[in-house]
């Protein structure tokens, strides 16, 4: 199929992937109301068009945690990325590096830290959960440091797993899930050949390194479920803050009070996120949460945003609402599933092109200039959040 916009990659991925994998990345929690609002609320943010502002020297370059990025976009951590393309984390990391933006490796990636870090010429980011097994956490942090990781993304909105009903229908979980996945793979021969057969090993690379044995999809669901820790508090992160001497970002902030707590804790950044609508359904979309969070922190740390960002216009909208940069999740997975490394690189090029159009027609020349002046009066403002 013809790819002319970021949205086209979703349909391309749907055609190529076994349903259990497509619906795992595409779905959300419960009735998926927040999942839908994440997208629609960004689309409802009206940009203020300005003309004759001389955009001849426009630049997307962004400074973030002492890194210079080609644009204010980071590839978000996504579990099981290596199931969407052959050694998917490696391909996505290479695409991100080729466009001079960071790639964030998930705790529950298929490819281990040691497989991904050496293939790119810039430090990757690493994401970690608060888990019951503190030994695994320490082991992961030590390996990340040894691999040259500078920036740690700490996900805090998964003390318990969300109820993702779509997974039971798709074959990701539920009765006879294993047999259903085998059948789906057999009826999607392109994926079966490139990923199912030649993308092995299909284990959790980082978990396997710690346990000393191969782990599979059943371990992904079982091990994570056993290791989520609903007792966590800010005090449980203190030893990590003391151990980690690079930038530490807290991912999963929606409330201004939690944002202030992150400042008090000593975080270098936060991600305004509802986990892509995959945890607590019915909460605020990230676009509606952003202005109040930005007002609460008053520039004392960097703000990233994810959940609902689908194109370059959404990136400009997020920056207008108070973010310094965005994290991109589902869109890059769709592109990766459809066309591998080249698909992710092309997606980033499409986003950059869309950003340039939006910046030109909102009258800003740099990403640092993007702010509430780029929004019309009917758009979301801090006082309305």
C-alpha positions in Angstrom: 0.0 0.0 0.0 1.0 3.6 -0.5 2.4 5.4 2.5 1.8 9.1 2.4 1.2 9.9 6.1 2.0 8.5 9.5 -1.5 7.2 9.8 -1.0 4.9 6.8 1.5 2.8 8.8 -1.3 1.6 11.1 -3.2 -0.1 8.3 0.0 -1.5 6.8 0.9 -3.0 10.2 -2.6 -4.4 10.6 -2.4 -6.3 7.3 1.0 -7.7 8.1 0.9 -8.7 11.8 -0.8 -11.7 13.4 -3.9 -10.3 15.2 -2.6 -11.0 18.7 0.4 -8.7 18.1 -1.5 -6.0 16.2 -4.2 -5.7 18.9 -1.7 -5.9 21.7 -0.1 -2.6 20.5 -3.2 -1.1 19.2 -5.5 -1.7 22.2 -6.0 -0.1 25.5 -7.6 -0.8 28.9 -11.2 -1.6 29.7 -13.6 0.2 27.2 -10.6 2.1 25.7 -12.2 5.5 26.3 -9.0 7.2 27.3 -7.2 5.5 24.3 -9.7 7.3 22.0 -9.6 10.6 23.8 -5.8 10.7 23.7 -6.0 11.0 20.0 -9.2 13.1 19.6 -8.2 15.6 22.3 -4.9 16.3 20.5 -6.8 16.7 17.2 -9.2 19.2 18.9 -6.3 21.5 19.9 -6.6 24.4 17.4 -3.4 26.0 16.2 -3.2 29.7 15.5 -2.3 30.4 11.9 0.1 33.3 11.3 1.5 34.4 7.9 4.4 36.4 6.5 6.7 35.6 9.4 9.9 34.7 7.3 10.4 31.0 8.0 13.5 30.7 5.8 15.8 29.8 8.8 13.4 27.4 10.6 15.1 24.8 12.8 13.7 21.7 14.6 16.9 21.2 16.6 16.2 20.7 20.4 18.4 20.6 23.5 17.4 18.0 26.0 19.5 16.7 28.9 22.7 18.0 27.4 21.9 16.2 24.1 21.3 17.9 20.8 18.4 16.3 19.0 17.4 16.8 15.4 13.8 17.4 16.6 11.9 17.1 19.9 11.0 13.5 19.5 12.2 10.4 21.4 11.2 6.8 20.6 9.3 5.5 23.6 10.0 2.2 25.4 7.7 -0.5 24.0 7.7 -4.0 25.4 8.2 -6.8 22.9 9.3 -4.5 20.1 11.4 -7.4 18.7 8.2 -9.3 17.9 7.1 -6.6 15.4 10.1 -6.9 13.1 13.2 -9.1 13.0 15.3 -8.0 16.0 13.0 -5.0 16.2 14.7 -3.1 18.9 18.0 -3.0 16.9 16.2 -1.8 13.8 14.3 0.9 15.6 17.4 2.1 17.4 19.3 2.3 14.1 16.5 4.3 12.6 16.4 6.7 15.5 20.2 7.2 15.5 20.1 7.8 11.7 17.7 10.7 12.4 19.7 11.9 15.5 17.0 11.3 18.1 17.1 8.9 21.1 15.7 5.4 21.2 14.5 4.1 24.6 14.9 0.4 25.3 12.2 -1.3 27.3 12.8 -3.5 30.4 10.9 -6.2 28.6 12.5 -5.9 25.2 13.3 -8.9 23.1 16.8 -7.7 22.3 19.0 -7.2 25.4 20.8 -4.0 26.3 24.1 -5.6 25.1 22.7 -6.3 21.7 21.2 -2.9 21.0 23.7 -0.4 22.5 26.8 -1.3 20.3 25.0 -0.9 17.0 24.2 2.8 17.3 26.6 5.8 17.5 24.7 7.7 20.2 23.7 6.7 23.8 20.3 5.0 23.9 17.9 5.6 26.8 16.8 2.8 29.1 13.4 2.3 30.8 12.8 0.4 34.0 9.8 -0.4 36.2 9.7 -0.5 40.0 9.5 -4.3 40.6 9.4 -6.6 43.6 12.7 -8.1 42.5 15.1 -5.3 43.4 18.0 -7.6 42.5 16.8 -7.5 38.9 16.5 -3.7 39.0 20.0 -3.3 40.3 21.4 -5.8 37.7 19.6 -3.9 34.9 20.9 -0.5 36.0 24.5 -1.8 36.3 24.3 -3.3 32.8 22.8 -0.1 31.4 25.6 1.9 32.9 28.2 -0.5 31.5 26.6 -0.1 28.0 26.9 3.6 28.1 23.3 4.5 28.8 23.1 8.1 30.3 19.3 8.6 30.6 17.0 6.5 32.7 13.2 6.5 32.2 11.4 5.2 35.2 7.8 4.1 34.6 5.7 4.5 37.7 2.1 4.0 36.4 2.2 0.2 36.4 2.0 -0.9 40.0 -0.6 -3.3 38.8 -1.4 -4.5 35.3 -4.3 -2.8 33.4 -7.3 -4.8 32.3 -6.8 -5.1 28.6 -9.9 -6.9 27.4 -8.9 -6.9 23.7 -5.9 -9.2 24.5 -8.2 -12.0 25.5 -10.1 -11.8 22.2 -7.0 -11.5 20.1 -5.1 -14.5 21.4 -2.5 -12.6 23.4 -4.1 -14.1 26.5 -7.2 -16.1 27.3 -8.2 -19.7 26.6 -6.1 -21.6 24.1 -3.9 -18.5 23.5 -0.9 -20.5 22.5 -2.7 -22.5 19.8 -4.4 -19.4 18.5 -1.1 -17.6 18.2 0.4 -20.5 16.2 -2.6 -20.5 13.8 -2.4 -16.7 13.4 1.4 -16.9 12.6 0.7 -19.6 10.0 -1.8 -17.4 8.3 0.5 -14.4 8.2 3.4 -16.0 6.3 5.5 -12.8 5.8 5.6 -12.2 9.5 6.1 -15.9 10.2 9.1 -16.0 7.8 10.9 -12.8 8.8 10.1 -12.6 12.5 8.6 -15.9 13.6 11.3 -18.0 12.1 14.3 -15.7 11.4 13.8 -13.2 14.3 14.7 -15.7 17.0 15.3 -15.9 19.9 11.9 -14.7 21.0 12.7 -14.2 24.6 12.9 -11.3 27.1 16.6 -10.5 26.6 17.1 -8.4 29.7 15.1 -10.8 31.9 17.0 -13.8 30.4 20.3 -12.3 31.2 19.3 -12.0 34.9 17.6 -15.3 35.3 20.3 -17.2 33.3 17.7 -19.0 31.1 15.6 -18.3 28.1 12.2 -16.7 28.7 9.2 -16.6 26.3 5.9 -14.9 25.9 4.3 -16.9 28.8 7.1 -15.6 31.0 6.5 -12.1 29.8 2.9 -12.2 31.2 3.7 -14.3 34.2 6.9 -12.7 35.3 5.7 -9.2 35.0 2.4 -10.0 36.8 4.3 -11.5 39.7 6.8 -8.6 39.9 4.5 -5.6 39.8 4.7 -3.8 43.1 1.6 -1.9 44.3 3.4 -0.9 47.6 5.8 1.5 45.8 6.2 5.1 46.9 8.7 7.9 46.2 10.9 6.5 49.0 11.4 3.3 47.0 13.0 5.3 44.2 15.5 7.0 46.4 18.2 4.4 46.1 17.9 4.5 42.4 18.2 8.3 42.4 21.4 7.9 44.5 22.7 5.2 42.2 22.0 6.7 38.9 24.2 9.7 38.1 22.7 10.6 34.8 19.3 12.2 33.9 16.4 10.4 35.5 12.9 10.8 34.0 9.7 9.8 35.8 7.1 8.4 33.3 3.4 8.3 34.1 2.6 11.7 35.5 -0.9 13.2 35.0 -1.6 15.2 38.2 0.1 18.5 39.1 0.7 17.3 42.7 2.6 14.3 41.4 4.6 16.6 39.1 5.5 18.7 42.2 6.5 15.5 44.0 8.8 14.7 41.1 10.5 18.1 41.4 10.9 17.6 45.2 12.3 14.1 44.6 15.0 15.5 42.3 13.8 14.1 38.9 15.4 15.7 35.9 12.3 15.2 33.8 8.8 13.7 33.7 6.7 12.2 31.0 3.0 13.3 31.1 1.5 10.0 30.1 -1.4 7.7 30.8 0.5 4.8 29.4 -1.2 5.2 26.0 -4.6 4.5 27.6 -3.4 1.0 28.6 -3.7 1.3 32.4 -6.6 3.3 34.1 -9.4 4.0 31.6 -11.3 7.2 32.2 -8.3 9.4 33.2 -7.4 12.6 31.6 -5.8 12.5 28.1 -2.2 13.7 28.1 -3.2 16.9 26.1 -5.7 17.9 28.8 -3.2 17.1 31.6 -0.3 18.9 30.1 -1.1 22.6 30.8 -1.7 22.2 34.5 1.4 20.0 34.9 3.5 22.6 33.1 2.1 25.4 35.3 2.9 23.3 38.4 6.6 22.7 37.6 7.4 26.1 36.3 10.3 25.0 34.2 12.1 23.3 37.1 12.4 20.0 35.1 12.0 18.9 31.6 8.5 17.8 30.4 8.0 15.1 27.8 4.6 13.9 26.7 3.2 10.8 25.1 -0.2 9.1 24.6 -2.1 10.2 21.6 0.7 11.8 19.5 0.3 10.5 16.0 1.9 13.0 13.7 4.0 16.2 13.5 1.1 18.5 14.1 0.6 16.7 17.4 4.2 17.3 18.3 3.7 21.0 17.8 0.5 20.9 19.8 2.2 19.1 22.7 5.0 21.7 22.8 2.4 24.5 22.6 0.7 23.0 25.7 3.9 23.0 27.7 6.0 20.0 26.7 9.7 20.3 25.9 9.6 17.1 23.7 7.4 14.1 23.0 7.8 10.3 23.2 6.5 8.4 20.3 5.1 4.8 20.8 2.5 3.2 18.7 3.3 5.1 15.5 6.9 3.9 15.3 5.8 0.3 16.1 3.3 0.4 13.2 6.1 1.7 10.9 8.5 -0.9 12.2 6.0 -3.7 11.6 5.3 -2.5 8.1 8.7 -1.7 6.8 11.4 -2.3 9.5 14.2 0.2 10.0 13.4 2.1 6.8 9.8 2.5 7.8 10.7 4.1 11.1 13.2 6.4 9.4 10.5 7.4 6.9 8.0 8.0 9.7 10.4 10.4 11.4 11.0 12.2 8.1 7.2 12.6 7.7 6.9 14.0 11.3 9.7 16.5 10.6 8.0 17.6 7.4 4.7 18.1 9.2 6.4 20.0 12.0 8.0 22.3 9.5 4.7 23.1 7.9 3.0 23.7 11.3 5.9 25.9 12.5 5.9 27.9 9.3 2.2 28.6 9.5 2.2 29.4 13.3 5.0 31.9 12.9 7.8 30.3 14.9 11.3 29.6 13.7 12.6 27.3 16.5 11.1 24.6 18.8 12.0 26.8 21.8 9.6 29.5 20.5 6.6 27.1 20.4 4.2 28.0 23.2 0.7 29.0 24.0 0.8 31.8 21.4 0.6 29.1 18.8 -2.9 28.2 20.1 -6.2 30.0 19.4 -8.4 31.0 22.4 -10.6 28.0 22.1 -7.7 25.6 22.7 -6.7 24.1 26.0 -5.2 26.6 28.5 -3.7 26.0 31.9 -6.7 27.6 33.6 -9.0 25.1 32.0 -7.1 22.0 32.8 
